Amino acid sequence: MEWPSDEKCLDMLGMHGAVYANYAIDSADLLLAFGVRFDDRVTGKLDAFAARASIVHIDIDPAEIGKNKEAHCAVFSNIKPALKVLNGLIKADQTADSLPDFSEWRAEIEAQREKFPFTYADTSDYIVPQYAVELLCERTEGKAIVSTGVGQHQMWAAQHYKFEEPRNWLTSGGLGSMGFGLPAAIGAVAARPDCVVVDVDGDGSFVMNIQELATLHAENLPVKMFVLNNQHLGMVVQWEDRFYGANRGHTYLGSPDAEYHETKDEKDIFPDFVAIAEGFRVPAERVVRKEDLRPAIQRMLDHDGPYLLDVMFPHQEHVLPMVPGGGTFKDTITTGDGRTPELKDMKTL
């Protein structure tokens, strides 16, 4: 198994995946697709996805084989016996002289990793959400069970939390169900009470199952809630910024009386997750300054029981890179945010 600390790990692919992962798919001559659906958030424009590659598709669900992307070699099987057979064939055919040399190919991908890493413009003026996730990863040593809702926070968690153990990532990657994070975390902490369980959530997703704070108190379940709060439906806002001239279609979630991102007055934050959590007898705090984030995360992790940390950040932050819906690898956007929404500022590869 390759983990983020291993150079062979190319991280996530797809719409908000690593440029180097998408480059590898775009340039490959052989694609081994085991237990995948070729979802549109991964492929973009279907006929351009892995267009140079011969595709071997193994899946336990025959309906998935050939549904979206035609396979050159299709195998209907459970993954475990299929891999055992494949490994046996490779071992039987393998000699010192027959081992392929992938050094040139890996060097090509590494060049892309160095040119287009997961990056962000860090600043001391406010909390950058990517930095917040990286700091959470550092304080938990990449060993927490992480659940998420759906949206920008979900993508930042996937990009910047570097897992060091398997089966620790709980996310709604198919239906995309907002509100998934907290109930999933409750199930995880009940099943594995010896592990640190963190719900990395967004304000829009978190509020959809906020009543489960009652379950945390009633059962004394030590779920840590790490809410990235920008007072908006962030992913939809990003699309509005990028493709619709920043016109808002009911994506602002804060109070109509006063907007926190304009006043910077904490009393204008709406809803008040700290007050709501305390109403459910769950300890909570809010952090708005970067210098306060590290000790706040540590207090959350050190607390013996459930804890909510409300992390405020600007709604202009965007998830990058981004392949526009129906686009191709060459359409990848790598710069810009909601402060510069004009298309001319959005550089592609």
HELIX and SHEET records of a PDB file:
HELIX    1   1 VAL A   19  SER A   27  1                                   9    
HELIX    2   2 ASP A   40  THR A   43  1                                   4    
HELIX    3   3 LEU A   46  ALA A   48  5                                   3    
HELIX    4   4 PRO A   62  GLU A   64  5                                   3    
HELIX    5   5 ILE A   79  ALA A   92  1                                  14    
HELIX    6   6 SER A  103  LYS A  115  1                                  13    
HELIX    7   7 PRO A  129  THR A  140  1                                  12    
HELIX    8   8 GLN A  152  HIS A  160  1                                   9    
HELIX    9   9 GLY A  181  ALA A  191  1                                  11    
HELIX   10  10 ASP A  203  PHE A  206  1                                   4    
HELIX   11  11 VAL A  207  GLU A  212  5                                   6    
HELIX   12  12 LEU A  213  GLU A  219  1                                   7    
HELIX   13  13 GLY A  234  PHE A  243  1                                  10    
HELIX   14  14 TYR A  260  THR A  263  1                                   4    
HELIX   15  15 GLU A  266  ASP A  268  5                                   3    
HELIX   16  16 PHE A  273  GLY A  279  1                                   7    
HELIX   17  17 LYS A  290  ASP A  302  1                                  13    
HELIX   18  18 PHE A  329  ASP A  331  5                                   3    
HELIX   19  19 LEU A  343  ASP A  345  5                                   3    
SHEET    1   A 3 LEU A  30  PHE A  34  0                                        
SHEET    2   A 3 SER A  54  ASP A  59  1                                        
SHEET    3   A 3 CYS A  73  PHE A  76  1                                        
SHEET    1   B 6 TRP A 169  LEU A 170  0                                        
SHEET    2   B 6 ILE A 145  THR A 148  1                                        
SHEET    3   B 6 VAL A 197  GLY A 202  1                                        
SHEET    4   B 6 LYS A 224  ASN A 229  1                                        
SHEET    5   B 6 TYR A 307  MET A 312  1                                        
SHEET    6   B 6 ALA A 284  VAL A 287  1                                        
END                                                                             
